[in-house]
Amino acid sequence: MEQLQEQKPDSREQKTNRLAAEKSPYLLQHAHNPVDWYPWGEEAFNKAKEDDKPIFLSIGYSTCHWCHVMERESFEDPQVAELMNEAFIPVKVDREERPDIDSIYMSVCQAVTGRGGWPLSIIMTPDRKPFMAATYIPKESRYGMAGMLDLVPAVSSMWNKKREELLANADDIVSAISGSMRESTGGPGLDENTLERAYQMLRNSFDPANAGFGTAPKFPTPHHLTFLLRYWKRSEEPMALEMVKSTLRAMRMGGIYDHVGFGFHRYSTDSRWLLPHFEKMLYDQALIAIALVETYQVTRDPLYRENAEEIFSYVLRDMRSPEGGFYSAEDADSEGEEGKFYLWTEEELEEVLGEIDAKLIREIFMTSPEGNFLDESSRTRNGRNILHLKESLRETAVRRGDNYEVLRRSYEDSRRKLFEHRERRVHPAKDDKVMTDWNGLMIAALAKAARAFEEPAYAREAVTTADFLLSRMLGPEGKLFHRFREGEVAVEAFLDDYAFMIWGLTELYQATFNTEYLKNALYLNDQLLARFRDNVHGGFFHTAEDSEKLILRSKEIYDGAIPSGNSVCALNLLQLGRITGNINLENKAYEIMQLFSGQVSRMPIGYTQLLCALDFSVGPSREIVVVGNPESIETEGIISDINKEFIPNKVVILKPAGTEEEISSIAEYVSDMSMKDGRTTVHICQNYNCNLPSSDREEILRQLKD
């Protein structure tokens, strides 16, 4: 199949190891390795105890470039494999399928080495206690870095001759990690000053020359942008909005964006957004789309809407599963080279487009005969180009004195030709597992776009995904599951699965006003509270109380490439609390903020998704109840007015005339809210105080903007 790159047919690869029976694309990529891999499980742990060997735990994911490099160098090498099989019980884990395992051992690696990343290499006892950690390990030692050929015999010798020292080291590591993960006793309460400090930190780290935050490498980090939009709304600080606009513009114009087929690559390896790490992740598409949708609401600049729509075009075209979910990722590599699928020589451009059109495209995308892409091994230019822009198409039209619409049609015709030509290339591998958490993010993005863009097609796509997840990923006991692939549902859900799914369903209710999605959000939230919540200190563990017992049970708040489950839960609880009028849900959100307030206060820039919840909590926030006939033009117009505005700290409820019992049973406080003089009527409550109901659209907008 296209998703998994074809294995080279040599005699060694005719034999498979235990990973051949797995469903994970990442594990299947290693099924032909001469390394005698085990999947994570009791068989491996019992074998390690029986043979008295340490475990070599290797964690990665299918679209990880350096994971592929380490596989080619070491795991496909018979000499390295023989050493590993003799010294260890080798275990492979897909970090996306088992984020609970990855989270714990990544914390180990960061504590031991001061850095993290994938591939993640852990050497541990048969009891799963780690005593050595690293990321990528070369085959041969170089530049002071031990290679596999030297490392494996050295560890084996220590295991046999200095075991007590290793075991003591393992106990110390587990004790230290356990201490660092132990719940905080809280700190100074989070308040509006915390929001101000986070803004100042972001401003100080902003790159005024290239946009974005920090230097190289540069990551999108969309929750920085959505926080800044809320800060701008609160403070009217123009620089907060300018940082958002310039960052999104720089990302859209840079090489981090796929200008031919759309969608964002993982991150930029340089400070100018030019040279990307070429893998594409579903979560990046969803989170960046949310930032674009909200920026469009603020600015009404079509640039941001067009960019969001291009992302959805890519995801719906290339990442949609037949069952209705979305695939996880696309690889950076094809034919053994990173980025090969996305690069162009000027000769190729002319071959596909002809001399005249190629000249325009070369000008627009700033290509050169020598190329702007460096060969990875030789670090020399090889004539291949990363397509990127220095100005928008409108700016190009003005500079050239061209009619914009004529130029746009010519550009789009050339882009389609390049896309059709590129489709005939060998595609990067596609990780075709469907994961509940990342799909929840995409539901939220599509639902937000449906509202802001007045585009019901996006709501229908979100409904398709939500219905698939609710029908296939909820087990017979009502528990949510994490992964679906080739008809198989597996791995009980983690905190992020519940949190992101609840977020998506809450947004979907407000896009469709179908109470079934709100009911399911509340049901999953009940499950979350019952099985994941720390009833002593507050907050949520990453795993459920009845999940597999690992060496630690972690609780996380840091908002990294993906927002933390606790941060998203805080906002979910606030929104669901406001929708239902259940103050107990809001109190649990405050518990999260208080629990982690010490570390958030020290470095608020690391928790910008949580700060979005804090912004909601500080207020002002609104509950907007629309009472009327859902099919009437008047009701549709009022809802459209509400959806166009950037009012992040709000919930919207529709009480449909004639069938209001259902929503009234969920949100009892709307029972007495009614239509005025037979017209659609809006009841707006702000900070627990309700305004007089109104049917006048201008008055409603005035109240919303006040």
C-alpha positions as CSV (number, residue, x, y, z in Angstrom):
1,M,0.0,0.0,0.0
2,E,1.1,3.6,-0.5
3,Q,1.2,4.4,3.2
4,L,4.2,2.2,4.0
5,Q,7.3,2.5,1.9
6,E,8.2,-0.6,0.0
7,Q,10.9,-2.7,1.6
8,K,14.0,-3.6,-0.3
9,P,13.7,-7.2,-1.4
10,D,16.9,-8.8,0.0
11,S,17.3,-12.2,1.6
12,R,17.6,-10.7,5.1
13,E,14.2,-8.9,4.9
14,Q,12.3,-12.0,3.9
15,K,12.3,-12.9,7.6
16,T,10.1,-11.0,10.0
17,N,10.2,-10.4,13.8
18,R,7.3,-10.1,16.2
19,L,6.4,-6.7,15.0
20,A,4.9,-8.2,11.9
21,A,1.7,-9.0,13.8
22,E,1.2,-5.3,14.9
23,K,-1.1,-2.6,13.4
24,S,1.1,0.4,14.1
25,P,2.7,1.6,10.8
26,Y,5.9,2.5,12.8
27,L,6.2,-1.0,14.3
28,L,5.5,-2.5,10.9
29,Q,8.4,-0.5,9.4
30,H,10.7,-2.4,11.7
31,A,9.1,-5.8,11.2
32,H,11.9,-6.9,8.8
33,N,14.8,-5.7,10.9
34,P,17.3,-8.4,12.0
35,V,16.9,-6.9,15.5
36,D,14.6,-9.3,17.4
37,W,12.1,-6.7,18.3
38,Y,9.3,-7.3,20.8
39,P,6.3,-5.0,21.1
40,W,5.7,-3.5,24.6
41,G,4.1,-6.2,26.7
42,E,4.5,-9.0,29.3
43,E,6.1,-11.3,26.8
44,A,9.1,-9.0,26.5
45,F,9.3,-8.3,30.2
46,N,9.1,-12.0,31.2
47,K,11.7,-12.9,28.6
48,A,14.1,-10.2,30.0
49,K,13.7,-11.7,33.5
50,E,14.0,-15.3,32.2
51,D,17.2,-14.5,30.2
52,D,18.5,-12.0,32.9
53,K,19.0,-9.3,30.3
54,P,18.3,-5.5,30.3
55,I,15.7,-4.1,27.9
56,F,16.7,-1.8,25.0
57,L,13.6,0.4,24.6
58,S,13.4,2.3,21.3
59,I,10.5,4.8,20.9
60,G,9.7,6.7,17.8
61,Y,7.0,7.3,15.2
62,S,6.5,6.5,11.6
63,T,7.2,9.9,10.1
64,C,10.3,10.7,12.2
65,H,13.3,11.4,10.0
66,W,16.0,10.5,12.5
67,C,14.2,7.4,13.4
68,H,14.6,6.3,9.8
69,V,18.3,7.2,9.9
70,M,18.9,5.1,13.0
71,E,17.0,2.2,11.5
72,R,19.1,2.3,8.3
73,E,22.4,2.7,10.1
74,S,21.9,0.3,13.0
75,F,18.6,-1.7,13.2
76,E,19.0,-2.9,9.6
77,D,22.7,-3.7,10.1
78,P,23.4,-7.4,10.9
79,Q,26.4,-6.6,13.0
80,V,24.5,-4.2,15.3
81,A,21.5,-6.5,15.4
82,E,23.6,-9.4,16.5
83,L,25.1,-7.4,19.4
84,M,21.7,-6.1,20.4
85,N,20.0,-9.5,20.3
86,E,22.8,-11.0,22.4
87,A,22.9,-8.2,25.0
88,F,19.3,-7.1,25.3
89,I,15.6,-7.8,24.9
90,P,14.8,-5.1,22.3
91,V,11.4,-3.5,22.6
92,K,9.8,-1.1,20.1
93,V,7.1,1.5,21.0
94,D,5.1,3.9,18.7
95,R,5.0,7.1,20.7
96,E,1.8,8.2,19.1
97,E,0.1,4.9,19.9
98,R,1.4,4.8,23.5
99,P,2.0,8.4,24.6
100,D,1.8,7.3,28.2
101,I,5.0,5.3,27.9
102,D,6.7,7.9,25.8
103,S,5.9,10.7,28.3
104,I,7.5,8.9,31.2
105,Y,10.7,7.8,29.4
106,M,11.1,11.2,27.6
107,S,11.1,12.8,31.1
108,V,13.8,10.3,32.0
109,C,15.9,11.3,29.0
110,Q,15.5,15.0,29.6
111,A,16.4,14.6,33.2
112,V,19.5,12.4,32.4
113,T,20.8,14.1,29.3
114,G,19.3,17.6,29.4
115,R,17.6,17.2,26.1
116,G,14.9,15.1,24.4
117,G,13.7,14.0,21.0
118,W,13.1,11.0,18.8
119,P,14.3,8.3,18.3
120,L,14.3,7.9,22.1
121,S,16.6,5.2,23.3
122,I,16.3,3.8,26.9
123,I,18.1,1.0,28.5
124,M,16.3,-0.4,31.5
125,T,15.9,-3.3,33.9
126,P,13.4,-6.1,33.3
127,D,11.3,-4.2,35.9
128,R,11.2,-1.3,33.4
129,K,13.4,1.0,35.6
130,P,15.7,3.1,33.3
131,F,19.4,3.4,34.0
132,M,20.6,4.9,30.6
133,A,19.0,7.3,28.2
134,A,19.8,8.8,24.8
135,T,18.1,9.9,21.6
136,Y,19.7,9.1,18.2
137,I,22.7,6.9,18.6
138,P,25.0,6.5,15.5
139,K,26.3,3.1,14.5
140,E,29.9,4.0,15.1
141,S,31.3,6.3,17.7
142,R,32.1,9.9,16.6
143,Y,32.7,13.3,18.0
144,G,32.7,12.0,21.5
145,M,29.3,10.3,21.0
146,A,29.3,6.5,21.7
147,G,28.0,4.5,18.8
148,M,26.0,1.3,18.9
149,L,29.0,-0.9,18.1
150,D,30.8,0.4,21.2
151,L,27.8,1.1,23.5
152,V,26.1,-2.2,23.4
153,P,29.2,-4.3,24.5
154,A,30.0,-1.7,27.2
155,V,26.5,-1.8,28.7
156,S,26.5,-5.6,28.5
157,S,29.8,-5.7,30.4
158,M,28.4,-3.3,33.1
159,W,25.3,-5.4,33.4
160,N,27.4,-8.4,34.1
161,K,30.1,-6.8,36.3
162,K,28.7,-3.7,37.8
163,R,25.0,-4.5,38.1
164,E,24.5,-3.1,41.6
165,E,25.7,0.2,40.4
166,L,23.3,0.2,37.4
167,L,20.4,-0.8,39.6
168,A,21.2,1.9,42.1
169,N,21.3,4.4,39.3
170,A,17.9,3.2,38.0
171,D,16.4,3.6,41.5
172,D,17.8,7.1,41.7
173,I,16.4,8.1,38.3
174,V,12.9,6.8,39.1
175,S,13.0,8.6,42.5
176,A,14.1,11.8,40.9
177,I,11.5,11.7,38.1
178,S,8.8,10.7,40.6
179,G,9.7,13.7,42.7
180,S,9.6,16.1,39.7
181,M,6.2,14.8,38.6
182,R,4.8,14.9,42.2
183,E,1.9,17.3,42.3
184,S,2.7,20.9,43.1
185,T,1.2,22.4,46.3
186,G,0.3,25.4,44.2
187,G,1.7,28.9,44.4
188,P,0.5,32.4,44.0
189,G,-2.9,32.5,42.4
190,L,-3.0,33.1,38.6
191,D,-4.6,36.3,37.6
192,E,-4.5,39.1,35.0
193,N,-0.9,39.9,35.9
194,T,0.0,36.4,34.8
195,L,-1.5,37.2,31.4
196,E,0.5,40.4,31.2
197,R,3.8,38.6,32.1
198,A,3.2,35.9,29.4
199,Y,2.6,38.7,26.9
200,Q,5.8,40.4,27.8
201,M,7.8,37.2,27.6
202,L,6.3,36.5,24.1
203,R,7.1,40.0,23.0
204,N,10.7,39.7,24.3
205,S,11.2,36.4,22.4
206,F,9.5,37.7,19.2
207,D,11.7,37.9,16.1
208,P,11.0,41.3,14.5
209,A,12.9,40.5,11.4
210,N,11.4,37.1,10.5
211,A,8.4,36.8,12.9
212,G,7.8,33.9,15.1
213,F,9.4,33.3,18.5
214,G,13.0,32.6,19.3
215,T,15.6,31.6,16.7
216,A,16.3,28.4,15.0
217,P,14.6,25.9,14.9
218,K,11.2,27.7,14.8
219,F,8.0,26.0,15.6
220,P,4.4,27.1,14.8
221,T,3.1,26.9,18.4
222,P,-0.4,28.0,17.5
223,H,-1.5,28.3,21.1
224,H,0.9,31.2,21.5
225,L,-1.0,33.0,18.8
226,T,-4.5,32.2,20.1
227,F,-3.4,33.4,23.5
228,L,-2.1,36.7,22.0
229,L,-5.4,37.2,20.2
230,R,-7.1,37.0,23.6
231,Y,-4.6,39.3,25.1
232,W,-5.2,41.8,22.3
233,K,-8.9,41.5,22.9
234,R,-8.5,42.2,26.6
235,S,-5.8,45.0,26.4
236,E,-6.2,46.4,22.9
237,E,-2.4,46.2,22.7
238,P,-1.6,46.5,19.0
239,M,1.7,44.7,19.2
240,A,-0.1,41.5,20.4
241,L,-2.1,41.4,17.2
242,E,0.8,42.4,15.0
243,M,2.9,39.4,16.3
244,V,0.0,37.1,15.4
245,K,-0.5,38.5,11.9
246,S,3.2,38.7,11.0
247,T,3.9,35.2,12.2
248,L,1.0,33.6,10.3
249,R,2.0,35.6,7.2
250,A,5.6,34.6,7.5
251,M,4.7,30.9,8.0
252,R,2.3,31.0,5.0
253,M,5.0,32.5,2.7
254,G,7.9,30.4,3.9
255,G,9.1,27.0,2.9
256,I,7.4,25.5,6.0
257,Y,4.2,25.8,3.9
258,D,3.5,23.4,1.0
259,H,2.6,25.9,-1.7
260,V,1.7,23.2,-4.2
261,G,-0.4,20.8,-2.2
262,F,-1.1,22.9,0.9
263,G,-0.6,22.1,4.6
264,F,2.2,23.0,7.0
265,H,5.3,21.0,7.6
266,R,6.4,20.3,11.2
267,Y,8.8,23.2,11.8
268,S,11.5,25.3,10.3
269,T,15.1,24.4,10.8
270,D,16.2,28.0,10.3
271,S,15.0,31.3,11.6
272,R,13.5,32.5,8.3
273,W,10.8,29.8,8.0
274,L,12.6,28.6,4.8
275,L,14.0,25.2,5.3
276,P,11.4,22.9,6.9
277,H,11.5,19.5,8.6
278,F,9.2,18.1,5.9
279,E,6.8,15.8,7.9
280,K,3.2,16.9,8.1
281,M,1.2,16.2,11.3
282,L,-2.5,16.3,11.6
283,Y,-2.4,18.2,14.9
284,D,-0.4,21.0,13.3
285,Q,-3.0,21.4,10.6
286,A,-5.8,21.6,13.1
287,L,-4.2,24.0,15.6
288,I,-2.8,26.3,12.9
289,A,-6.2,26.4,11.3
290,I,-7.8,27.4,14.6
291,A,-5.3,30.3,14.8
292,L,-6.1,31.3,11.3
293,V,-9.9,31.2,11.8
294,E,-9.7,33.4,14.9
295,T,-7.3,35.9,13.2
296,Y,-9.7,36.2,10.3
297,Q,-12.5,37.0,12.8
298,V,-10.4,39.8,14.2
299,T,-9.0,41.2,10.9
300,R,-11.5,40.1,8.2
301,D,-8.3,39.8,6.0
302,P,-9.1,37.1,3.4
303,L,-5.4,36.0,3.5
304,Y,-6.1,34.1,6.8
305,R,-9.4,32.6,5.6
306,E,-7.8,31.4,2.4
307,N,-4.9,29.8,4.3
308,A,-7.3,28.0,6.6
309,E,-9.4,26.8,3.7
310,E,-6.2,25.5,1.9
311,I,-5.3,23.5,5.1
312,F,-8.8,21.9,5.1
313,S,-8.5,21.2,1.4
314,Y,-5.2,19.3,2.0
315,V,-6.6,17.4,5.0
316,L,-9.8,16.4,3.4
317,R,-8.0,15.4,0.2
318,D,-5.0,13.5,1.5
319,M,-5.7,12.6,5.2
320,R,-9.3,11.5,5.2
321,S,-9.9,7.8,6.0
322,P,-12.7,5.9,4.2
323,E,-14.4,5.4,7.6
324,G,-14.6,9.2,8.3
325,G,-11.6,9.8,10.5
326,F,-8.3,11.5,9.7
327,Y,-4.9,9.9,9.3
328,S,-2.1,11.0,11.6
329,A,0.8,12.2,9.5
330,E,2.9,12.1,6.4
331,D,6.6,11.4,6.4
332,A,9.4,13.8,5.7
333,D,11.2,11.2,3.6
334,S,10.6,9.6,0.2
335,E,12.9,7.3,-1.7
336,G,15.2,7.5,1.3
337,E,15.7,11.3,1.1
338,E,14.1,14.0,3.3
339,G,12.0,16.5,1.3
340,K,12.6,14.9,-2.1
341,F,8.9,14.9,-2.8
342,Y,8.5,18.6,-2.3
343,L,11.6,20.0,-4.1
344,W,11.9,21.4,-7.7
345,T,14.7,22.1,-10.1
346,E,14.2,25.0,-12.5
347,E,14.4,22.5,-15.4
348,E,11.5,20.6,-13.9
349,L,9.4,23.7,-13.6
350,E,10.0,24.6,-17.3
351,E,9.3,21.0,-18.4
352,V,5.9,21.0,-16.6
353,L,4.8,24.6,-17.3
354,G,6.6,25.7,-20.4
355,E,9.0,28.6,-20.7
356,I,6.6,31.5,-20.2
357,D,4.7,30.2,-17.2
358,A,7.8,28.7,-15.6
359,K,9.5,32.2,-15.7
360,L,6.6,33.6,-13.7
361,I,6.6,30.8,-11.2
362,R,10.4,31.0,-10.8
363,E,9.9,34.7,-10.0
364,I,7.0,34.2,-7.6
365,F,8.7,31.4,-5.7
366,M,12.3,32.8,-5.8
367,T,14.0,29.7,-7.3
368,S,17.5,29.7,-8.6
369,P,19.5,27.4,-11.0
370,E,21.8,26.3,-8.2
371,G,18.9,25.8,-5.8
372,N,18.3,26.8,-2.2
373,F,18.2,23.4,-0.7
374,L,21.4,21.9,0.7
375,D,22.1,18.2,0.3
376,E,22.0,16.6,3.7
377,S,25.3,14.6,3.4
378,S,27.5,17.0,1.4
379,R,25.9,20.3,2.6
380,T,26.1,21.6,-1.0
381,R,23.5,23.0,-3.3
382,N,22.2,20.5,-5.8
383,G,19.9,22.6,-8.0
384,R,16.7,21.7,-6.0
385,N,14.5,24.5,-4.7
386,I,12.1,24.8,-1.8
387,L,9.2,27.0,-3.1
388,H,8.6,30.1,-0.9
389,L,7.4,33.6,-1.3
390,K,8.8,37.1,-0.5
391,E,5.4,38.8,-1.0
392,S,1.8,38.0,-1.4
393,L,0.3,37.4,-4.9
394,R,-1.6,40.8,-4.5
395,E,1.7,42.5,-3.8
396,T,3.3,40.8,-6.8
397,A,0.5,42.0,-9.0
398,V,1.0,45.6,-7.8
399,R,4.8,45.4,-8.3
400,R,4.4,44.0,-11.8
401,G,1.5,46.3,-12.7
402,D,-0.6,43.2,-13.5
403,N,-4.3,42.7,-13.0
404,Y,-4.6,40.7,-9.8
405,E,-7.4,38.3,-11.0
406,V,-5.5,37.6,-14.2
407,L,-2.3,36.9,-12.3
408,R,-4.2,34.7,-9.8
409,R,-5.8,32.6,-12.5
410,S,-2.4,32.1,-14.2
411,Y,-0.8,31.2,-10.9
412,E,-3.5,28.8,-9.9
413,D,-3.3,27.1,-13.3
414,S,0.4,26.6,-12.9
415,R,0.0,25.4,-9.3
416,R,-2.5,22.7,-10.4
417,K,-0.1,21.5,-13.1
418,L,2.7,21.2,-10.6
419,F,0.4,19.4,-8.2
420,E,-0.7,16.9,-10.9
421,H,2.9,16.3,-11.9
422,R,4.0,15.9,-8.3
423,E,1.3,13.3,-7.7
424,R,3.2,11.0,-10.0
425,R,6.3,11.1,-7.8
426,V,6.9,8.5,-5.1
427,H,4.9,9.8,-2.2
428,P,6.2,10.1,1.4
429,A,4.9,7.3,3.7
430,K,1.6,8.0,5.3
431,D,0.8,7.0,8.9
432,D,-2.7,5.9,8.4
433,K,-3.7,5.2,11.9
434,V,-6.6,7.3,13.2
435,M,-6.2,8.7,16.7
436,T,-9.0,10.1,18.8
437,D,-7.1,13.0,20.3
438,W,-5.8,14.5,17.0
439,N,-9.2,13.9,15.4
440,G,-10.8,15.8,18.2
441,L,-8.6,18.8,17.4
442,M,-9.6,18.6,13.7
443,I,-13.3,18.5,14.7
444,A,-12.8,21.7,16.7
445,A,-11.0,23.4,13.8
446,L,-13.7,22.5,11.3
447,A,-16.5,23.5,13.6
448,K,-14.8,26.9,14.3
449,A,-14.4,27.5,10.6
450,A,-18.0,26.5,9.9
451,R,-19.1,29.2,12.2
452,A,-16.7,32.0,11.3
453,F,-16.8,31.4,7.6
454,E,-20.5,30.6,7.4
455,E,-19.6,27.4,5.6
456,P,-21.9,24.5,6.5
457,A,-19.7,22.1,4.5
458,Y,-17.1,22.2,7.2
459,A,-19.7,21.4,9.9
460,R,-20.8,18.4,7.8
461,E,-17.1,17.2,7.6
462,A,-16.8,17.6,11.4
463,V,-20.0,15.7,11.9
464,T,-18.7,12.9,9.8
465,T,-15.6,12.6,11.9
466,A,-17.5,12.9,15.2
467,D,-20.0,10.3,14.2
468,F,-17.2,7.9,13.3
469,L,-15.4,8.4,16.6
470,L,-18.6,8.1,18.7
471,S,-19.7,4.9,16.8
472,R,-16.3,3.1,16.6
473,M,-14.1,4.5,19.3
474,L,-16.5,4.1,22.3
475,G,-16.2,0.5,23.6
476,P,-19.1,-1.6,24.9
477,E,-18.5,-0.4,28.4
478,G,-18.6,3.2,27.3
479,K,-14.9,3.7,27.5
480,L,-13.1,5.7,24.8
481,F,-10.3,4.2,22.8
482,H,-7.2,5.8,21.4
483,R,-6.3,4.2,18.0
484,F,-8.1,2.8,14.9
485,R,-6.4,1.2,12.0
486,E,-7.5,-1.4,9.4
487,G,-10.8,-2.0,11.3
488,E,-9.1,-2.6,14.6
489,V,-9.9,-0.4,17.6
490,A,-7.1,-0.6,20.3
491,V,-5.4,1.1,23.2
492,E,-7.6,2.5,25.9
493,A,-7.8,6.3,25.7
494,F,-5.6,8.7,27.5
495,L,-6.3,12.1,29.0
496,D,-5.7,13.9,25.7
497,D,-8.2,11.7,23.9
498,Y,-11.0,12.7,26.3
499,A,-9.9,16.4,26.5
500,F,-9.5,17.0,22.8
501,M,-12.7,15.0,21.9
502,I,-14.7,17.0,24.5
503,W,-13.3,20.2,23.0
504,G,-14.3,19.1,19.5
505,L,-17.8,18.1,20.5
506,T,-18.4,21.3,22.4
507,E,-17.4,23.3,19.4
508,L,-19.5,21.1,17.1
509,Y,-22.6,21.6,19.3
510,Q,-22.2,25.4,18.9
511,A,-21.8,25.0,15.1
512,T,-24.8,22.7,14.6
513,F,-26.8,23.1,17.8
514,N,-27.4,19.3,17.7
515,T,-27.7,18.5,21.4
516,E,-26.5,14.9,20.9
517,Y,-22.9,16.3,20.5
518,L,-23.3,18.3,23.7
519,K,-24.7,15.2,25.5
520,N,-21.7,13.2,24.4
521,A,-19.3,15.9,25.5
522,L,-20.9,15.9,28.9
523,Y,-20.8,12.0,29.0
524,L,-17.1,11.9,28.2
525,N,-16.5,14.7,30.7
526,D,-18.2,12.5,33.4
527,Q,-15.9,9.6,32.4
528,L,-12.9,11.9,32.6
529,L,-13.8,13.1,36.1
530,A,-14.5,9.6,37.3
531,R,-11.4,7.8,35.9
532,F,-8.6,10.4,35.4
533,R,-9.1,13.1,38.1
534,D,-6.8,13.3,41.1
535,N,-9.4,13.5,43.8
536,V,-6.9,14.7,46.4
537,H,-5.1,17.5,44.7
538,G,-7.1,18.2,41.6
539,G,-6.1,18.1,38.0
540,F,-5.9,15.0,35.7
541,F,-3.5,12.2,35.3
542,H,-2.4,11.2,31.9
543,T,-3.8,7.7,32.3
544,A,-7.0,6.3,33.9
545,E,-7.0,4.7,37.3
546,D,-7.7,1.3,35.7
547,S,-5.0,1.7,33.0
548,E,-1.8,-0.4,32.7
549,K,0.4,0.4,35.7
550,L,3.7,1.9,34.6
551,I,6.6,2.9,36.8
552,L,5.0,6.4,37.3
553,R,1.6,7.9,36.8
554,S,2.3,11.3,35.3
555,K,0.3,14.5,35.4
556,E,1.3,17.2,32.8
557,I,0.5,20.8,32.2
558,Y,3.3,22.0,29.8
559,D,1.8,23.2,26.4
560,G,4.4,21.9,23.9
561,A,3.8,21.1,20.3
562,I,0.3,20.0,21.4
563,P,-1.5,21.7,24.3
564,S,-1.6,19.6,27.4
565,G,-4.7,17.7,28.3
566,N,-5.0,19.5,31.6
567,S,-4.9,22.9,29.8
568,V,-7.6,21.9,27.4
569,C,-9.6,20.3,30.3
570,A,-9.5,23.6,32.2
571,L,-11.2,25.5,29.3
572,N,-13.6,22.6,28.6
573,L,-14.7,22.6,32.2
574,L,-15.3,26.4,32.1
575,Q,-17.3,26.2,28.9
576,L,-19.4,23.2,29.9
577,G,-19.9,24.8,33.3
578,R,-21.3,27.9,31.7
579,I,-23.4,25.9,29.2
580,T,-25.0,23.8,31.9
581,G,-24.9,26.3,34.7
582,N,-23.0,23.7,36.8
583,I,-20.6,25.7,39.0
584,N,-18.9,22.5,40.2
585,L,-17.4,22.1,36.8
586,E,-15.9,25.6,36.9
587,N,-14.5,24.9,40.4
588,K,-12.6,21.9,38.9
589,A,-11.1,24.2,36.3
590,Y,-10.0,26.5,39.0
591,E,-8.4,23.5,40.8
592,I,-6.3,22.8,37.8
593,M,-5.1,26.4,37.6
594,Q,-4.3,26.5,41.4
595,L,-2.6,23.1,41.3
596,F,-0.1,24.2,38.6
597,S,0.1,27.9,39.6
598,G,3.6,27.7,41.0
599,Q,5.2,26.5,37.8
600,V,3.0,28.5,35.5
601,S,3.8,31.7,37.5
602,R,7.6,31.0,37.1
603,M,7.4,30.6,33.3
604,P,3.9,31.5,31.9
605,I,5.2,31.4,28.3
606,G,5.2,27.6,28.5
607,Y,1.5,27.4,29.3
608,T,-0.3,29.6,26.8
609,Q,-3.2,27.1,26.3
610,L,-3.8,27.1,30.0
611,L,-3.7,30.9,29.9
612,C,-6.5,30.9,27.4
613,A,-8.6,29.2,30.1
614,L,-7.3,31.7,32.6
615,D,-8.4,34.5,30.3
616,F,-11.9,33.0,30.1
617,S,-11.9,32.7,33.9
618,V,-10.8,36.3,34.6
619,G,-13.4,37.5,32.2
620,P,-15.4,39.2,30.9
621,S,-17.2,36.1,29.6
622,R,-20.6,35.6,28.2
623,E,-23.4,33.1,27.9
624,I,-25.5,33.8,24.8
625,V,-28.8,32.1,24.6
626,V,-30.7,32.4,21.3
627,V,-34.4,31.6,21.5
628,G,-36.2,31.1,18.2
629,N,-37.1,29.0,15.2
630,P,-33.8,27.5,14.0
631,E,-35.1,27.5,10.4
632,S,-36.1,31.2,10.3
633,I,-34.0,33.7,8.5
634,E,-34.1,36.0,11.5
635,T,-32.5,33.3,13.8
636,E,-29.9,32.4,11.2
637,G,-29.0,36.1,10.8
638,I,-28.6,36.6,14.5
639,I,-26.4,33.5,14.9
640,S,-24.4,34.6,11.9
641,D,-23.8,38.0,13.5
642,I,-22.6,36.3,16.7
643,N,-20.3,33.9,14.8
644,K,-18.6,36.6,12.8
645,E,-17.4,38.4,15.9
646,F,-14.2,37.4,17.7
647,I,-15.6,36.8,21.2
648,P,-13.4,34.0,22.5
649,N,-14.8,33.9,26.0
650,K,-18.3,32.9,25.3
651,V,-20.7,30.0,24.9
652,V,-23.6,30.0,22.6
653,I,-26.8,28.0,23.2
654,L,-29.8,27.7,20.9
655,K,-33.2,27.1,22.5
656,P,-35.3,26.1,19.6
657,A,-38.9,27.2,19.8
658,G,-41.3,24.3,20.1
659,T,-38.6,21.7,21.0
660,E,-36.9,23.5,23.9
661,E,-37.3,20.7,26.4
662,E,-34.1,18.9,25.4
663,I,-31.7,21.8,25.9
664,S,-33.7,22.9,29.0
665,S,-33.0,19.5,30.6
666,I,-29.3,20.1,30.0
667,A,-29.1,23.8,30.9
668,E,-32.0,24.3,33.4
669,Y,-31.4,28.1,33.6
670,V,-32.6,28.6,30.0
671,S,-36.1,27.2,30.9
672,D,-37.6,30.6,31.6
673,M,-35.9,32.3,28.6
674,S,-38.4,32.9,25.9
675,M,-39.1,34.7,22.6
676,K,-40.2,38.4,22.7
677,D,-43.2,39.4,20.7
678,G,-42.9,36.2,18.6
679,R,-39.4,37.2,17.4
680,T,-36.1,35.5,17.8
681,T,-34.7,36.8,21.1
682,V,-31.2,36.8,22.5
683,H,-30.4,36.6,26.2
684,I,-26.9,37.7,27.0
685,C,-25.4,37.1,30.5
686,Q,-22.0,38.5,31.3
687,N,-20.0,37.6,34.4
688,Y,-23.1,36.1,36.0
689,N,-25.3,39.1,35.3
690,C,-27.9,39.0,32.6
691,N,-28.9,41.9,30.3
692,L,-32.4,42.6,29.1
693,P,-33.3,40.2,26.3
694,S,-33.4,41.8,22.8
695,S,-34.6,40.9,19.3
696,D,-32.9,43.9,17.7
697,R,-29.7,42.9,15.8
698,E,-28.0,46.2,16.3
699,E,-28.7,46.1,20.0
700,I,-27.5,42.5,20.3
701,L,-24.2,43.4,18.5
702,R,-23.8,46.5,20.8
703,Q,-24.2,44.2,23.9
704,L,-21.7,41.7,22.4
705,K,-19.1,44.5,21.7
706,D,-19.7,46.4,24.9
